[in-house]
Amino acid sequence: MKQNLLHIALTALTVAATSYIAVGQTSGSTKAKRQTVEPATAWTTLPPLGLREPAPIDTLLYNYFRESVPSAVSNAYAITGNLGCEGLNMIFAHRPERSDFFFHDPLAHWLPDLNSHKFYNSRIPMTLLSYNTGGGRDNEQNRLKAIFSGNATRQIQVGGLVDYLYSKGSYNYQALSDFVWGLSGSYTGDRYQLQASFTHWNSLNKENGGITDSRYITDPAELQGGDPKIDAKSIPTRLTSAHTRVAGSQLYLNNRYNVGHWRSEMVDDTTEVRTYIPVISFVWTFDYRREKHLFLNDNRSEADEFWENRYLSAGETRDLTRFWNFTNVAGVEMIEGFHRNIPFGLSVFAKHEVRRYTLPADTVSHMAADRPEELTPWPEGLDIRHAKTENLLWVGAQLTRIKGGVIKFDATADVGVLGPAIGQFKLKGNVSGGFPLLGDTATVAGYARFDNVEAPYLMRNYISNHFVWKNDFGKQRTLNFGGRLYIGRSGTSLDVGMTNLQNYVYFGSDGLPRQHGDNVQVFSASLNQNFHVGILHWNNSLTYQTSSDDNILALPKFVVYSNLYLLFKVAKVLTVQLGVDCDYYTRYYAPVYQPATMGFCNQHSTMIGNYPFMNAYINMKLSKARFYVMFSHVNQGWFGNDYFSMPDYPLNPRRFQLGVSVDFAN
């Protein structure tokens, strides 16, 4: 039924796109007779006070096809294999911080993110509709996504989001279903401004624990009596009855009241225009987020082989962990640009958080005499509360200049003053500016961050059927700084940075959180360089990174993304990008994935990498429609078959994929 519905959706989308393009081309011949409509704009919000930062609208042609392959997340991505499933960015400079609910992190790219949520302002209703599909009956992959925005007036905007990803996976017991929907709105008045959003997500993933033997990929003939051919769906996996669900929702309200004065200006000799000039803003931000993680497994024999311990049940595993968080931020801001002699904005704020954690219920006696024999003895002295509530209060300040001028910057400082936040602080800043260089404008940026924070509560206290821990970790200290250079004419960008980690927390080879008391340094340098001669283009991204302690933090030293393509027009209306791209990184001790905790754990027995993953594609744009046809992993078998992302988790085999996206202006 799902397959039929998605095929109907694709057909309808294609027909609508064709009709829309035809209408667009017809109207193009008479566009001189029509009044120009002001283009749509988009912005994201800068925490903690919700300052608006301009953002692009996703209608670009370049590399649209990459949205349907896991490497869209990162050029080096440790993933369980399927699009939309758990993964970890192995370019450390691009890896997000661990959140308070760490089960969310492996799926974060596929779930809504408040920091990247876009608000739109369009004079006419706007719909961005896309559909991507691939594979066959047994391993199909489909994604349908729609974004809508419209203005009731010049001040009032409403929007919506639907994103449904369903994939059976190339290997057994790997299917997933991700469903995200949301509503948003904004009001932009002279005195009062509002930004609001509500999002909900539900991600259900089957967990197969990886394949039972890597030779099914690297040398299937050895396991099949000399037969080198194998169907990926026939490869046995370590788990067959395990599931993970991560579901949650978030409500965000940002209210701003401006106090200022009216300024009158004469446009011509007879017309006077009054403009409201805000001087001070009073800001209140409310953020409520709730989330749950559920891990299920009802196959005892597989569990006995896969996990060493059983603390709560010898039969079915049902680990349910819940989390919710209330955040209120109150602040006062002197608005940037209210006076020509004060070219920046300054704000002070207080942030109060209430966090609630609920762990799986522990109803079994901890006493050895009363404990069932089939259960693992309870660790001595381990006493963890089933539920925990934390109250935290932060105070801080923010200095910004983001609206104009040659130099732009933002700096934010948070200091904890109540509850577990006492003694914690966060400092971060960014600065950028442009200067002329050989007839072009070069942009230089710098960034720095210093944190002194507690490890998340769940990394210190956790109960489940297969894992329990209680850790007295010291505060984590992170110092990160670096700079970027971008030269538009030559297509060059360079990013060099250094990170020092003290008391770094990670998952050890036994699946338990560990803390490294010494320092670990990570140096990284990334170069993006684009070349073109006529219609021939060659875009490259090269990253070098090194960790001072590979036993604690292992990373691929070299990461390369290269894209060789032709870019041309057909009949002056159809833009075509035809080429081959490739992801490659050097061998390293990639992490192993633990399904019960969704953790990526250190290991030092199997190296992964040194395999190029190539896609052959044709990417096109006609009027407001983008569409592509792609052979993903076209080079399977050309340079060997060691195409693993992590130990026991191979990447998808070769497959045919296609997609279409239409920008409707209704």
Secondary structure, DSSP 8 states (H G I E B T S, - for coil): -HHHHHHHHHHHHHHHHHHHHHHHHHHHTTGGGS------EEEEEETTTTEEEEE--S---TTGGGGGSGGGT-SSEEE-SSTTS-EEE-SGGG-----SSGGGGGGGGGS--GGG--EEE-SS-EEEEEEEEES-TTT-EEEEEEEEEEESSSSEEEEEEEEEEEE--SSTT--EEEEEEEEEEEEE-SSEEEEEEEEEEEEEEEE--SBS-THHHH-HHHHTTT-----GGGS-BS-SSEEEEEEEEEEEEEEEEEEEEEEEEESSSS-EEEEEEEEEEEEEEEEEEEEEEEEEE--HHHHHHH-S--SS-SS-EEEEEEEEEEEEEEEEEE-TTSBTTB-SEEEEEEEEEEEEEE-----S--SGGGS-TTS----TT----SEEEEEEEEEEEEEEE-SSSSEEEEEEEEEEEEGGGTT-EEEEEEEEEEEEETTEEEEEEEEEEEEEE---HHHHEEE-SS-EEE-----EEEEEEEEEEEETTTTEEEEEEEEEEEEEEEE-TTSSEEEEEEEEEEEEEEEEEEEEETTEEEEEEEEEEEES-TTTS---SEEEEEEEEEEEEETTTEEEEEEEEEEEE--B---EEETTTTEEE--SS--B----EEEEEEEEEETTEEEEEEEETTTTBTTBS--EEETTEE---SEEEEEEEEEEE-
